[in-house]
Amino acid sequence: MEEMTLDDYRAAMDIHFWAPLSMIMAVLPAMRERRHGRIVNIASIGGKISFPHLLPYNASKFALVGLSEACTPNWRNMGSA
């Protein structure tokens, strides 16, 4: 972990968490209006199992998996899961 910088974590979060969240927020209003749509977030095994040498990657993928799991009930309620 000592080899990693905050910039390493920020870069991973930007790509693997903030970018998908930005896309979700961009399309969600239209999906709600139509009451239909699909959001597919692609994580990896890195979102379920940690690898010591991939800390920023794992943290960002765990965040994406958590976001997806937390949002799924809301999307189902609008017919968009």
C-alpha positions in Angstrom: 0.0 0.0 0.0 2.9 2.4 0.7 3.7 2.4 -3.1 0.2 3.7 -3.9 -0.6 7.4 -3.9 -3.9 9.2 -3.5 -3.6 10.0 -7.2 -3.6 6.3 -7.9 -6.8 5.9 -6.0 -8.4 9.0 -7.6 -7.6 7.8 -11.1 -9.1 4.3 -10.4 -12.2 5.9 -8.8 -12.6 8.3 -11.7 -12.5 5.5 -14.3 -14.2 2.6 -12.5 -16.7 4.5 -10.3 -17.3 8.1 -11.1 -17.6 7.5 -14.9 -20.3 4.8 -14.6 -22.1 6.9 -12.0 -22.1 9.9 -14.3 -23.5 7.8 -17.1 -26.2 6.4 -14.8 -27.2 9.9 -13.7 -27.3 11.1 -17.4 -29.6 8.3 -18.6 -31.8 7.8 -15.5 -34.2 10.7 -16.1 -35.2 9.4 -19.6 -35.5 5.9 -18.2 -37.8 7.1 -15.4 -39.9 9.0 -18.0 -40.3 5.9 -20.2 -40.5 3.6 -17.2 -38.2 1.3 -19.1 -34.5 0.7 -19.6 -31.5 -1.3 -18.5 -28.4 -0.3 -16.7 -25.5 -2.8 -16.9 -22.5 -2.1 -14.9 -19.5 -4.3 -15.7 -17.2 -4.7 -12.7 -14.9 -7.8 -12.5 -13.9 -10.4 -10.0 -11.9 -7.5 -8.5 -15.2 -6.1 -7.2 -15.7 -9.2 -5.1 -12.2 -10.5 -4.2 -9.3 -8.3 -3.3 -5.8 -8.7 -4.7 -3.1 -7.0 -2.6 -1.2 -5.6 -5.5 -4.3 -4.0 -7.0 -5.6 -1.9 -4.1 -6.9 1.2 -6.1 -8.5 -1.1 -8.7 -10.2 -3.3 -6.1 -11.5 -0.3 -4.1 -13.0 1.2 -7.2 -14.6 -2.1 -8.4 -16.0 -2.8 -4.9 -17.5 0.7 -5.0 -19.1 0.0 -8.4 -20.5 -3.3 -7.2 -21.9 -1.6 -4.0 -23.5 1.1 -6.1 -25.1 -1.4 -8.4 -26.4 -3.5 -5.5 -27.8 -0.5 -3.7 -29.5 1.0 -6.7 -31.1 -2.2 -8.1 -34.2 -2.1 -5.8 -34.9 1.5 -6.8 -34.5 0.6 -10.5 -36.8 -2.3 -10.2 -39.5 -0.1 -8.6 -39.5 2.0 -11.7 -39.4 -0.9 -14.1 -35.8 -0.3 -15.0 -33.7 -3.1 -13.4 
